[in-house]
């Protein structure tokens, strides 16, 4: 049975929360990757940043929906959500735009579990850990390659 360690890319291109957004864009395009793990100063996985995070940063400002009742306006979205969107759009570093809620797998995770997780959570790339140490990444293309090879 194939496991994550059999499919993963071991030479991981990772960034830190201090990496500038412009540098991130350059890293993603030059390496033809759609995202990268985000590591803290000790090399521990703290999140993932993707092309979608960069695109989100450049979208137009969303004006929250408001309802007027008796000359008072009530916003249908929380001020916290608006503040979070504004902070992300004004982001200068990866720390401003990355997703801290990272879904990762252990190196011994079976192929079937990887495929199920990617399909159910709509994930394109999964960080692979050995305990808490980042040892690789596995993408949908890695699984498709194995299918094409008939393994």
HELIX and SHEET records of a PDB file:
HELIX    1   1 UNK A    4  UNK A    7  1                                   4    
HELIX    2   2 UNK A   21  UNK A   31  1                                  11    
HELIX    3   3 UNK A   51  UNK A   57  1                                   7    
HELIX    4   4 UNK A   79  UNK A   89  1                                  11    
HELIX    5   5 UNK A   94  UNK A   97  1                                   4    
HELIX    6   6 UNK A  111  UNK A  121  1                                  11    
HELIX    7   7 UNK A  140  UNK A  149  1                                  10    
SHEET    1   A 3 UNK A  14  UNK A  16  0                                        
SHEET    2   A 3 UNK A  35  UNK A  39  1                                        
SHEET    3   A 3 UNK A  45  UNK A  50 -1                                        
SHEET    1   B 2 UNK A  66  UNK A  69  0                                        
SHEET    2   B 2 UNK A  72  UNK A  75 -1                                        
SHEET    1   C 3 UNK A 104  UNK A 106  0                                        
SHEET    2   C 3 UNK A 125  UNK A 130  1                                        
SHEET    3   C 3 UNK A 133  UNK A 139 -1                                        
END                                                                             
